[in-house]
């Protein structure tokens, strides 16, 4: 696979922190569901109900371009990871973001359909654009994440926080390189989570798990097999062994989900995952790279080595990214 470089990356996190214990929906939950929420390992999330997913993505995009020393007009392609729920039907939120950013000449469109694993097809798309068209030099991949329904607790999985992410993807010229990507999906779980919205006011929307035992057992068992096979295949075709991996990171769902990953793969996830889970909760498709950059900024950036970025989405999709870093350049990440 032709490598792609993350020349710059940033995340926008609203300044307002909301304690999970103070979430208004907890008061109406049955005692058993409340106990599940309290055991997730999330102390607080960042939240600003006045910001849309476009607003979150826009703030991260502006910071990423500033970090790279580029203007919006330098963006050749703008790839937006679509939100779980648009602000309105029929409209184009991606071209709205394009106009607000000022990336007027950028080829602009969205990808998604895989929930919190949708970042992986966005990176595959960016790679295709960069190596399929010699005139494309800068691809900006952005995503604004916030819950689709008013409640932030998603039983029995996690608590959502708000976050914008923007990645400037190029052929070279940066300290972090995505060298290989594998992804699989299955339609057997397409409606495992859903929000019924037709003929319902927004305040009545609820994200529900349609089959909790199927999520907690059937999908978990399949995910164990899929993740291990993806990891082994990715490492084998790159001539690596598990001890060669410097950081293992995944998405932020719960402490139980971290233990599941570690038992399935026989490795320890980087401490950055637990720290970010506790402070920010689940940030949708933004979790894995936010965790990776947090881990990288905590150590000597000159130290070379590969990292493994894992993701699962209950729709269901599984992905594994092999990431190289440590060229002697600073590995910078910005959380506004």
C-alpha positions in Angstrom: 0.0 0.0 0.0 1.2 3.5 -0.8 1.7 5.4 2.4 0.0 8.6 3.2 1.2 11.3 5.6 -0.8 13.2 8.3 1.0 16.5 7.9 -1.1 18.2 10.5 -3.9 17.1 12.9 -6.0 18.9 15.4 -9.1 18.4 17.6 -11.6 21.0 18.8 -13.1 20.2 22.2 -15.7 22.6 23.7 -14.4 24.3 26.9 -17.4 23.3 28.9 -17.0 20.0 30.8 -20.2 18.2 32.0 -19.9 15.6 34.7 -21.5 12.3 33.8 -23.1 12.2 37.2 -24.9 15.4 36.3 -26.4 14.2 33.0 -30.1 14.9 33.2 -31.1 11.5 31.6 -29.6 9.5 34.5 -32.4 10.5 36.9 -34.9 8.7 34.7 -32.9 5.5 34.2 -33.7 2.2 35.9 -31.1 1.5 38.7 -29.4 -1.3 36.6 -28.8 1.0 33.6 -27.6 3.8 35.9 -25.1 1.3 37.4 -23.8 0.4 33.9 -23.3 4.1 33.1 -21.4 4.7 36.3 -19.1 1.8 35.6 -18.0 2.9 32.1 -15.0 4.8 33.5 -16.1 8.2 32.1 -16.0 11.1 34.6 -17.0 13.9 32.3 -17.5 14.9 28.7 -17.1 18.1 26.7 -20.4 19.5 25.5 -21.8 22.6 23.8 -25.4 22.1 22.5 -25.0 25.4 20.7 -22.5 23.9 18.3 -23.4 21.8 15.3 -21.3 19.0 13.8 -20.3 21.5 11.1 -19.2 24.1 13.7 -17.1 21.5 15.5 -15.5 20.4 12.2 -14.9 23.9 11.0 -13.0 24.9 14.2 -10.7 21.9 13.9 -10.2 22.5 10.2 -9.1 26.1 10.7 -6.5 25.1 13.3 -5.1 22.3 11.2 -4.6 24.6 8.2 -2.9 27.2 10.5 -0.6 24.5 11.9 0.4 23.5 8.3 0.9 27.1 7.2 -1.8 26.7 4.5 -4.7 28.8 3.4 -8.2 27.3 2.7 -7.6 27.9 -1.0 -4.7 25.4 -0.8 -7.0 22.6 -0.1 -7.4 20.4 -3.1 -10.0 18.0 -1.7 -12.3 18.2 1.4 -13.5 14.8 2.6 -16.1 15.0 5.3 -16.9 12.1 7.6 -20.7 12.4 7.7 -22.4 12.9 11.1 -24.9 10.3 12.4 -27.7 12.8 12.1 -27.8 15.8 9.7 -29.2 19.2 10.8 -31.8 19.0 8.0 -32.7 16.6 5.2 -31.9 17.4 1.5 -29.4 20.2 2.3 -25.6 19.7 1.8 -23.7 20.1 5.0 -20.5 19.3 3.3 -20.7 22.3 0.9 -21.8 24.5 3.8 -18.6 23.5 5.5 -16.7 24.2 2.3 -18.1 27.7 2.1 -17.6 28.5 5.8 -14.0 27.3 5.6 -13.3 29.1 2.3 -12.0 26.0 0.5 -13.8 27.2 -2.7 -11.8 25.2 -5.2 -11.7 21.9 -3.2 -13.3 18.8 -4.5 -15.8 18.2 -1.7 -17.9 15.3 -0.6 -18.7 13.0 2.3 -18.1 9.4 3.3 -19.6 7.3 6.1 -22.2 4.7 6.8 -19.9 2.8 9.2 -20.6 4.8 12.4 -17.5 5.4 14.5 -15.4 3.3 12.1 -16.1 5.8 9.2 -12.7 7.4 9.5 -11.1 4.4 7.9 -12.9 4.7 4.5 -12.2 8.5 4.6 -8.4 7.8 4.8 -8.7 5.2 2.1 -10.5 7.8 0.0 -7.8 10.4 0.7 -5.1 7.9 -0.4 -7.0 7.3 -3.6 -7.2 10.9 -4.4 -3.6 11.6 -3.7 -2.2 8.7 -5.8 -4.9 8.8 -8.5 -4.5 12.5 -9.4 -1.1 14.2 -9.5 -2.7 17.6 -9.1 -4.1 16.7 -5.7 -1.6 17.6 -3.0 -3.6 18.4 0.1 -6.6 16.5 1.3 -8.4 17.7 4.4 -10.4 15.0 6.2 -12.7 16.4 8.8 -15.4 15.2 11.2 -17.7 16.8 13.7 -19.0 14.4 16.3 -21.9 14.8 18.7 -24.8 12.5 19.7 -27.6 12.0 17.2 -30.3 12.1 20.0 -30.6 14.6 22.9 -29.3 12.1 25.5 -25.5 11.5 25.8 -25.6 8.2 27.5 -25.9 5.3 25.0 -26.9 2.2 26.9 -25.1 -0.1 27.5 -22.1 1.3 25.6 -20.7 4.7 26.4 -21.3 8.4 26.9 -20.9 10.9 24.0 -18.8 14.0 24.1 -18.5 16.7 21.4 -15.4 17.0 19.2 -14.2 18.2 15.9 -11.3 16.6 14.1 -9.3 17.7 11.1 -6.4 15.8 9.4 -4.3 17.2 6.5 -3.4 14.2 4.4 -0.5 14.5 1.9 1.8 12.1 0.1 4.8 13.1 2.3 6.1 16.0 4.4 4.9 15.0 7.9 6.0 13.1 11.0 3.0 10.6 11.1 2.5 8.2 8.2 -0.3 5.7 7.7 1.5 2.8 6.0 -1.2 0.2 5.7 -5.0 -0.2 6.3 -7.3 -3.2 6.6 -11.1 -3.0 7.0 -13.9 -5.5 7.1 -17.7 -5.2 7.5 -20.8 -7.3 8.0 -24.4 -6.5 7.3 -25.6 -8.9 10.1 -25.7 -6.0 12.6 -26.9 -3.1 10.4 -29.7 -2.1 12.8 -28.3 -3.1 16.2 -28.5 0.5 17.2 -31.1 2.9 15.9 -32.9 6.2 16.5 -36.5 6.3 15.4 -37.3 9.8 14.4 -40.3 9.9 12.0 -43.4 11.6 13.5 -41.5 12.2 16.8 -40.3 15.6 18.2 -36.5 15.7 18.6 -36.7 15.7 22.4 -38.4 12.2 22.1 -35.5 10.7 20.1 -33.7 7.9 21.8 -30.7 5.9 20.6 -31.5 2.3 21.6 -29.8 -1.0 21.3 -32.3 -3.3 19.7 -30.8 -6.5 21.1 -28.5 -6.0 24.1 -27.4 -9.7 24.4 -26.6 -9.8 20.7 -24.4 -6.7 21.2 -22.8 -7.9 24.4 -22.1 -11.5 23.4 -22.6 -12.3 19.7 -21.0 -9.2 18.2 -18.3 -9.2 21.0 -17.3 -12.8 20.1 -17.2 -12.1 16.4 -15.2 -8.9 17.0 -12.6 -10.8 19.1 -12.0 -13.1 16.1 -12.1 -10.3 13.5 -9.7 -8.0 15.4 -7.2 -10.7 16.0 -7.2 -11.8 12.4 -6.9 -8.3 11.1 -4.0 -7.5 13.4 -2.2 -10.7 12.5 -2.7 -10.2 8.8 -1.6 -6.5 8.9 1.5 -7.3 10.9 2.4 -10.4 8.8 2.3 -8.6 5.5 4.5 -5.8 6.9 7.0 -8.2 8.4 6.2 -7.3 12.0 5.4 -9.1 15.2 3.2 -7.9 18.1 6.2 -6.9 20.3 7.4 -4.6 17.5 4.3 -2.3 18.0 5.1 0.8 20.1 1.5 1.9 20.8 -1.8 0.0 20.6 -4.8 2.4 20.6 -8.5 2.0 20.0 -11.7 3.9 20.5 -13.0 5.3 23.8 -16.2 3.4 24.8 -15.6 2.0 28.3 -13.1 0.4 30.6 -14.8 -2.9 29.8 -14.2 -2.4 26.1 -10.5 -1.7 26.8 -10.2 -5.0 28.7 -12.0 -6.7 25.8 -9.4 -5.4 23.3 -6.5 -6.3 25.6 -7.7 -9.9 26.2 -8.6 -10.4 22.5 -5.1 -9.3 21.3 -2.9 -10.2 24.3 -1.5 -6.6 24.5 -1.9 -3.6 26.7 -3.6 -0.5 25.2 -1.7 2.8 25.7 -2.6 4.6 28.9 -3.6 7.6 26.8 -6.8 5.7 25.9 -8.0 5.4 29.5 -7.0 9.0 30.3 -9.0 10.3 27.3 -11.9 8.1 28.1 -12.1 9.4 31.6 -11.8 13.1 30.6 -13.7 13.2 27.3 -15.9 10.1 26.8 -16.6 8.8 23.3 -15.8 11.1 20.5 -17.2 9.0 17.6 -14.8 8.5 14.7 -12.4 10.9 16.3 -11.3 8.6 19.1 -8.5 6.5 17.7 -6.3 9.1 16.3 -6.9 11.5 19.2 -5.6 8.7 21.4 -2.6 8.0 19.2 -1.5 11.6 19.1 -2.0 11.9 22.8 0.3 8.9 23.2 2.9 10.3 20.8 3.1 13.7 22.3 3.9 12.2 25.7 7.2 10.7 24.6 10.4 11.6 22.6 9.2 12.3 19.1 12.6 11.2 17.7 11.9 7.6 18.7 10.9 5.7 15.6 8.4 2.9 15.7 5.1 1.5 14.4 1.7 1.9 16.2 -1.5 0.0 15.7 -4.8 1.8 15.5 -7.9 -0.4 16.0 -11.6 0.4 15.6 -14.9 -1.4 15.9 -18.3 -0.1 15.0 -21.5 -2.0 16.0 -23.0 -1.5 12.6 -20.7 -3.6 12.2 -17.2 -2.8 10.9 -13.7 -3.5 12.0 -10.5 -1.8 10.9 -6.7 -1.8 11.7 -4.3 0.9 10.7 -0.5 0.6 10.8 1.0 4.0 11.6 4.7 5.0 11.6 6.1 8.0 13.4 9.3 9.3 14.8 11.2 11.0 11.9 12.9 13.6 14.1 10.1 16.2 13.5 7.8 17.2 16.2 4.6 15.2 16.5 2.2 17.9 17.3 -1.5 17.7 18.1 -3.8 20.5 19.0 -6.8 20.3 21.2 -8.4 23.7 21.2 
